[in-house]
Structure formats: structure tokens, C-alpha cells
Amino acid sequence: MALNPKLLEILACPKCKKSVYLNEQQNGLICDACQLIYEVRDDIPIMLIDEAKPLKNK
């Protein structure tokens, strides 16, 4: 099961409130503004700033 497209439309980065998008591997949500990736575990996005990882190279 993948993330619901309607959920992706309303999700925003908890740090800067800008939009996020699913990465190519579909295992994380990327915020370009903050250069962070929020992990997706068992189809649940972990939208916690402390859990986010710095974005290296997309």
C-alpha cells in the first residue's frame, strides 16, 4: 500500500510549512526548502523535525 495521493497534497514540512514530495524510492518525503527528508515507515510519514535527516544528494 502506498501513501494516499490526497494525503500528499495536504502534507507540509513541520519546520518551514512548505510542501513536501515523495522521493523516487517512495520511502521519504523531501522538503527542498529545509533540505530535509522525512522517513516513511509502513506507509506512515514520520513528520517530526527531530527524526528528519539532512538531504544529501537526491
Secondary structure, 3 states (H helix, E strand, C coil): CCCCHHHHHHCECCCCCCECEECCCCCEEEECCCCEEEEEECCEECCCHHHCEECCCC
